[in-house]
Amino acid sequence: MTDIPDIFQAMDEWNVMQAVMLKASGSIEWSFVSLLVAISLAVPLVIADVMSLGFRLAVWASLAPIVLLTVLLVRVFFVAAGISDKCTRVPALANSLSFG
């Protein structure tokens, strides 16, 4: 978009890009929902395993991959939320620009 000298053509390109991003976000929405459900189910299961099997090192070693995966998925959600927060302000900025 930066190499387009005509501002009206640039605004058309911006609107197309917004429409594509809206469609793409709607397409991947359910994958994020399923990951959130997986996290919501994994945490109580890990707690139940630790409570039933005790606090031995072997228990923690067997649960380490699940705990690591859960922590990484939570981080992905926080990063995605930060990006979504920034992206909600961009359309208002671009649409508020006046060229004439």
C-alpha positions as CSV (number, residue, x, y, z in Angstrom):
1,M,0.0,0.0,0.0
2,T,2.9,2.4,0.6
3,D,3.9,2.5,-3.1
4,I,0.4,3.7,-4.3
5,P,0.6,7.4,-5.1
6,D,-3.2,7.9,-5.5
7,I,-4.7,8.3,-2.1
8,F,-8.2,7.2,-3.3
9,Q,-6.7,4.0,-4.7
10,A,-4.8,3.5,-1.4
11,M,-8.1,3.8,0.5
12,D,-9.7,1.2,-1.7
13,E,-6.8,-1.1,-1.1
14,W,-7.1,-0.4,2.7
15,N,-10.8,-1.4,2.5
16,V,-10.0,-4.6,0.6
17,M,-7.3,-5.5,3.2
18,Q,-9.8,-4.8,6.0
19,A,-12.4,-7.1,4.4
20,V,-9.8,-9.9,3.9
21,M,-8.6,-9.6,7.5
22,L,-12.2,-9.7,8.8
23,K,-13.0,-12.8,6.7
24,A,-9.7,-14.5,7.9
25,S,-10.4,-13.7,11.5
26,G,-13.9,-15.2,11.2
27,S,-12.4,-18.4,9.7
28,I,-9.9,-19.0,12.5
29,E,-12.2,-18.0,15.3
30,W,-13.3,-21.5,16.1
31,S,-9.7,-22.8,16.3
32,F,-9.0,-20.2,19.0
33,V,-12.2,-21.3,20.8
34,S,-11.1,-24.9,20.7
35,L,-7.7,-24.0,22.1
36,L,-9.3,-22.1,24.9
37,V,-11.5,-25.0,25.7
38,A,-8.4,-27.3,25.7
39,I,-6.7,-25.0,28.2
40,S,-9.8,-24.8,30.4
41,L,-9.9,-28.6,30.5
42,A,-6.2,-29.2,30.9
43,V,-5.7,-27.1,34.0
44,P,-8.2,-28.9,36.2
45,L,-7.0,-32.3,34.9
46,V,-3.4,-31.4,35.8
47,I,-4.5,-30.3,39.3
48,A,-6.5,-33.5,39.7
49,D,-3.5,-35.6,38.7
50,V,-1.2,-33.9,41.1
51,M,-3.7,-34.2,43.9
52,S,-4.4,-37.9,43.3
53,L,-0.8,-38.9,42.6
54,G,1.0,-36.7,45.0
55,F,3.8,-34.3,44.7
56,R,6.5,-36.7,43.6
57,L,9.1,-35.8,41.0
58,A,7.9,-38.6,38.7
59,V,4.5,-37.0,38.6
60,W,5.8,-33.6,37.8
61,A,8.1,-35.1,35.1
62,S,5.2,-36.8,33.4
63,L,3.0,-33.6,33.6
64,A,5.8,-31.2,32.4
65,P,4.8,-31.3,28.7
66,I,1.1,-30.5,29.5
67,V,2.1,-27.7,31.8
68,L,4.5,-26.3,29.3
69,L,1.9,-26.5,26.5
70,T,-0.7,-24.8,28.7
71,V,1.6,-22.0,29.6
72,L,2.6,-21.5,26.0
73,L,-1.1,-21.5,24.9
74,V,-2.0,-18.9,27.5
75,R,0.9,-16.7,26.3
76,V,-0.4,-17.0,22.7
77,F,-3.8,-15.8,23.9
78,F,-2.3,-12.8,25.7
79,V,-0.2,-11.9,22.6
80,A,-3.2,-12.3,20.3
81,A,-5.3,-10.1,22.7
82,G,-2.7,-7.4,22.6
83,I,-2.6,-7.4,18.8
84,S,-6.4,-7.4,18.7
85,D,-6.4,-4.4,21.0
86,K,-4.0,-2.5,18.8
87,C,-5.9,-3.4,15.6
88,T,-9.2,-2.1,16.9
89,R,-7.9,1.4,16.8
90,V,-6.4,1.3,13.3
91,P,-9.7,1.5,11.2
92,A,-10.8,4.5,13.2
93,L,-7.5,6.2,12.5
94,A,-7.5,5.4,8.8
95,N,-11.1,6.4,8.3
96,S,-10.7,9.7,10.1
97,L,-8.0,10.9,7.7
98,S,-9.3,13.6,5.3
99,F,-7.6,14.4,2.0
100,G,-9.4,17.3,0.5
